[in-house]
């Protein structure tokens, strides 16, 4: 029998605290969420390993260290509205729910959306909900968002998603360069200006629908 509470604490101590995550609110949020409840029975025993976990075909929970550092970069505040894009089974949504006023998770997979909401409800997280929709367009219905997180790599962040950032909003995503190397990136909005800052290298799976279009070869 796995001691999930001990495994969760070990994840926080060995993967998050030791990797430049110092915000006590973020550390407490990761300590509070049972990651094993967001994966299937087959993966429960390895729910806290330091790698991406495939919870459905081509759908992953990001490595805890990468997620924690990205959450710290966007500096969520208690009154924030957050869009958690590509949230899969909702683990990241649950973590963010402990840091903000409202979290909207978005996923295009109907089964994952149902699973995520069932788990969030079981944990009594009444400030978080997961909705179904195409990831590339974001979720304009609840915009603007103080914080947007993309739960996977993208070749670029679409303008439609950036337009849903509030004034002073922060967005974090792993953006792939031309060679396929991923870098966690922070985008901040000031009026119509979007400033971009590279944070750290990160190898995470590509979000479906964000593939680079193939060019014509003559």
C-alpha positions in Angstrom: 0.0 0.0 0.0 1.4 3.4 -1.1 1.5 6.1 1.6 0.3 8.9 -0.7 0.7 11.6 1.9 4.3 10.7 2.4 4.9 10.5 -1.3 3.3 13.9 -1.8 5.5 15.4 0.9 8.5 13.8 -0.7 7.5 15.3 -4.1 7.3 18.8 -2.5 10.6 18.5 -0.6 12.7 16.9 -3.3 11.2 18.2 -6.6 9.7 21.6 -5.8 11.5 23.2 -2.8 14.9 22.2 -4.3 14.1 23.8 -7.7 13.8 27.5 -6.9 10.2 27.4 -5.7 10.2 29.5 -2.6 6.7 31.0 -2.3 5.1 29.4 0.7 1.6 29.7 -0.7 2.6 27.7 -3.7 4.3 25.1 -1.7 1.2 24.7 0.5 -1.0 24.4 -2.5 1.0 21.4 -3.8 1.0 19.9 -0.4 -2.8 20.1 -0.2 -3.7 18.4 -3.5 -3.8 14.6 -3.8 -2.3 14.0 -7.2 -3.1 10.3 -7.1 -6.8 11.2 -7.4 -6.2 12.8 -10.8 -4.7 9.7 -12.5 -6.1 6.3 -13.3 -5.6 3.3 -11.1 -2.7 2.1 -13.1 -0.7 5.3 -12.5 -1.6 5.9 -8.8 1.5 4.2 -7.5 3.7 6.5 -9.5 1.6 9.7 -9.2 4.4 11.7 -7.6 7.3 10.8 -9.8 9.3 13.7 -11.3 8.1 13.3 -14.9 5.1 14.0 -17.1 2.3 11.4 -16.6 0.2 10.3 -19.6 -3.4 10.3 -18.4 -5.0 9.8 -21.8 -3.6 9.4 -25.3 -1.3 12.4 -25.9 -2.5 14.1 -22.7 -0.3 14.6 -19.8 0.0 16.0 -16.3 3.1 18.1 -16.5 6.1 17.3 -14.4 5.5 18.9 -10.9 8.7 20.9 -10.9 7.9 22.6 -14.2 4.3 23.3 -13.1 5.4 24.7 -9.8 8.0 27.0 -11.3 5.5 28.3 -13.9 2.9 28.9 -11.2 5.4 30.9 -9.2 6.3 32.9 -12.3 2.7 34.2 -12.8 2.4 35.1 -9.1 -1.3 34.2 -8.6 -3.1 36.4 -6.1 -6.2 35.5 -3.9 -8.5 37.7 -6.0 -7.4 36.5 -9.4 -9.4 34.9 -12.2 -7.3 32.1 -13.8 -7.6 30.2 -17.1 -5.9 26.8 -16.9 -5.7 25.8 -20.5 -5.3 22.1 -21.5 -5.9 21.0 -17.9 -6.6 17.3 -18.7 -7.9 15.6 -15.5 -7.7 18.9 -13.6 -4.7 18.4 -11.2 -3.3 21.8 -12.1 -6.7 23.4 -11.8 -7.0 22.0 -8.2 -3.5 23.4 -7.3 -4.4 26.9 -8.7 -7.8 26.8 -6.9 -5.9 27.1 -3.6 -4.2 30.3 -4.9 -6.9 32.3 -6.6 -10.6 33.4 -6.4 -11.8 31.5 -9.5 -10.1 29.0 -11.8 -11.6 27.9 -15.2 -10.0 24.8 -16.6 -10.3 24.2 -20.3 -10.0 21.0 -22.2 -11.2 19.7 -25.5 -11.7 16.0 -24.4 -15.2 15.4 -23.1 -14.2 12.4 -21.0 -11.4 14.3 -19.3 -13.7 17.3 -18.6 -16.2 15.0 -16.9 -13.4 13.3 -14.9 -11.9 16.6 -13.9 -15.1 18.0 -12.6 -16.0 14.9 -10.7 -12.6 15.0 -8.9 -12.8 18.7 -8.2 -16.3 18.2 -6.7 -15.2 15.3 -4.6 -12.5 17.5 -3.2 -15.0 20.3 -2.5 -13.2 22.8 -4.6 -16.2 25.0 -5.4 -14.1 27.9 -6.9 -12.9 25.7 -9.8 -14.7 24.3 -12.9 -13.5 22.6 -16.1 -15.3 23.5 -19.4 -15.1 21.8 -22.8 -13.8 23.7 -25.8 -11.0 24.0 -28.4 -7.8 24.9 -26.7 -6.4 27.2 -29.4 -9.2 29.7 -28.9 -9.0 29.9 -25.1 -12.3 30.6 -23.3 -13.5 34.1 -24.0 -16.7 33.7 -22.1 -15.0 34.3 -18.7 -12.3 36.6 -19.9 -10.3 38.7 -19.0 -8.0 36.6 -16.9 -5.4 37.8 -14.5 -3.4 34.6 -15.1 -3.4 32.1 -18.0 -1.4 28.8 -17.8 -0.9 26.4 -20.7 -0.5 22.9 -19.6 1.9 21.7 -22.3 4.3 22.9 -25.0 3.2 25.1 -27.9 5.0 26.4 -30.9 3.5 29.8 -30.2 0.9 31.4 -28.1 -2.1 32.3 -30.3 -3.2 36.0 -30.4 -6.7 34.8 -29.4 -5.4 33.5 -26.1 -3.2 36.6 -25.4 -6.2 38.9 -26.1 -8.0 37.3 -23.1 -5.3 38.5 -20.6 -6.5 41.3 -18.3 -4.5 44.5 -18.0 -1.4 43.5 -16.0 -2.2 39.9 -16.7 0.5 37.1 -16.7 0.7 34.1 -19.0 3.1 31.2 -18.7 3.7 28.5 -21.3 6.5 26.3 -22.6 7.2 27.6 -26.0 9.2 25.5 -28.5 11.9 27.2 -30.6 12.8 26.4 -34.2 14.9 23.4 -33.1 12.2 22.0 -30.9 13.8 23.0 -27.5 11.1 24.1 -25.0 11.5 27.1 -22.8 9.1 28.1 -20.1 8.1 31.6 -21.0 6.4 34.4 -19.2 4.2 36.9 -21.1 2.9 40.0 -19.4 0.3 42.5 -20.7 0.5 46.3 -20.5 -2.2 47.9 -22.6 -1.6 46.4 -26.1 2.0 45.6 -25.4 2.9 42.0 -24.6 6.4 41.6 -23.1 8.0 38.2 -23.2 10.7 36.7 -20.9 12.3 33.3 -21.1 12.5 31.6 -17.7 14.1 28.1 -18.0 14.4 25.2 -20.3 11.6 22.6 -20.0 10.9 19.4 -22.0 7.1 18.8 -21.8 4.8 17.2 -24.3 3.1 19.3 -27.0 -0.5 20.3 -26.5 -2.7 18.8 -29.3 -3.8 21.4 -31.8 -0.7 23.6 -31.3 1.5 21.8 -33.8 3.5 23.9 -36.2 2.0 23.9 -39.7 4.1 22.2 -42.3 5.5 24.5 -44.9 5.5 23.9 -48.7 8.6 22.3 -50.1 9.4 23.2 -53.7 
